[in-house]
Amino acid sequence: MPSDDLSFDPFFKLADSLGELEITIGERARPAVAELRQRLRAAISSRERGDLASSLEQLRGAMERLAAVASELDPAEGALMRMVAQRFTEALKLGDKGVAKEAVNLMRHRSGDPGDEDKSNW
């Protein structure tokens, strides 16, 4: 993926959609959203350097943090997000890119981005 066109990057799209959390949860979500965006930018950067392991670790951490933020808003939503993050982690361990991609897309949709994304660069 060309590094100058992030509009198709699923990590970037997830980071971009996090503003919805700030609106929904309010001011107290701002530090968590900033942390999530930083982790997702680090994941993009690691992937662009060819360090897939670091990229996926950053993404896993971001997904777990997103689940924690969702728990503040709605405990049931937080539980769902934790299950998705766990599924992502297990898919990575098994090398199942399809399931990992589904988990990222579900997390992205749950964080406020309604668009379909199947152009990710795995």
C-alpha positions in Angstrom: 0.0 0.0 0.0 1.4 3.4 -0.9 2.2 5.3 2.3 0.8 8.5 0.9 -2.8 7.2 0.6 -4.0 6.2 4.0 -7.7 6.5 3.0 -7.8 2.8 2.3 -5.9 1.7 5.4 -8.1 -0.1 7.9 -5.9 1.1 10.9 -6.2 4.7 9.8 -9.9 4.4 9.2 -10.3 3.0 12.7 -8.2 5.8 14.2 -10.3 8.3 12.2 -13.6 6.9 13.4 -12.6 7.2 17.1 -14.0 10.8 17.2 -17.4 9.2 17.6 -16.3 7.8 21.0 -15.4 11.3 22.2 -18.9 12.5 21.1 -20.7 9.5 22.7 -18.7 9.2 25.9 -17.8 12.9 26.3 -14.7 14.7 27.5 -13.5 11.8 29.7 -12.9 9.7 26.6 -10.4 12.2 25.1 -7.2 10.7 26.7 -8.2 7.2 25.8 -9.0 8.2 22.2 -5.6 10.0 21.9 -3.9 6.9 23.2 -5.8 4.7 20.7 -4.9 6.9 17.8 -1.2 6.9 18.8 -1.2 3.1 19.0 -2.9 2.8 15.6 -0.4 5.3 14.0 2.4 3.2 15.5 0.9 0.1 14.0 0.8 1.7 10.6 4.4 2.9 11.0 5.6 -0.5 12.0 3.8 -2.2 9.1 5.3 0.3 6.7 8.8 -0.5 8.0 8.1 -4.2 7.5 7.8 -5.0 11.2 4.5 -6.9 11.0 4.9 -8.4 14.5 5.2 -4.9 16.1 2.4 -3.6 14.0 0.1 -6.4 15.1 1.1 -6.0 18.7 0.2 -2.3 18.6 -3.1 -3.1 17.0 -3.9 -5.8 19.6 -3.1 -3.3 22.4 -5.3 -0.7 20.7 -8.2 -3.1 20.4 -7.9 -4.1 24.1 -7.9 -0.4 25.1 -10.9 0.2 22.9 -12.7 -2.6 24.6 -11.9 -1.0 28.0 -13.3 2.4 26.8 -16.4 0.7 25.5 -17.0 -0.9 28.9 -17.3 2.6 30.4 -20.1 3.4 28.1 -21.8 0.0 28.1 -20.6 -3.1 30.0 -22.2 -5.4 27.4 -20.5 -3.6 24.5 -17.2 -3.7 26.4 -17.6 -7.5 26.8 -18.3 -7.9 23.1 -15.3 -5.7 22.2 -13.1 -7.8 24.5 -14.2 -11.0 22.8 -13.4 -9.4 19.4 -10.0 -8.4 20.6 -9.4 -11.9 22.0 -10.5 -13.4 18.6 -8.1 -11.1 16.9 -5.2 -12.2 19.1 -6.1 -15.9 18.6 -6.3 -15.4 14.8 -2.8 -13.9 14.9 -1.4 -16.8 16.8 -2.9 -19.2 14.3 -1.8 -17.1 11.3 -5.5 -16.7 10.2 -5.4 -13.3 8.4 -9.1 -13.6 7.3 -10.4 -13.9 10.9 -8.0 -11.2 12.1 -9.2 -8.9 9.3 -12.8 -9.6 10.2 -12.1 -8.7 13.9 -10.5 -5.4 12.9 -13.4 -4.6 10.6 -15.9 -5.5 13.4 -14.0 -3.4 15.9 -13.9 -0.5 13.4 -17.7 -0.8 12.8 -18.4 -0.9 16.5 -16.3 2.2 17.1 -18.5 4.2 14.7 -17.4 3.6 11.1 -20.3 2.1 9.2 -18.5 1.6 5.9 -17.4 -1.8 4.5 -13.6 -2.3 4.2 -12.1 -5.2 2.3 -9.1 -3.4 0.8 -6.8 -3.8 3.8 -3.1 -4.5 3.2 -2.4 -7.6 5.3 
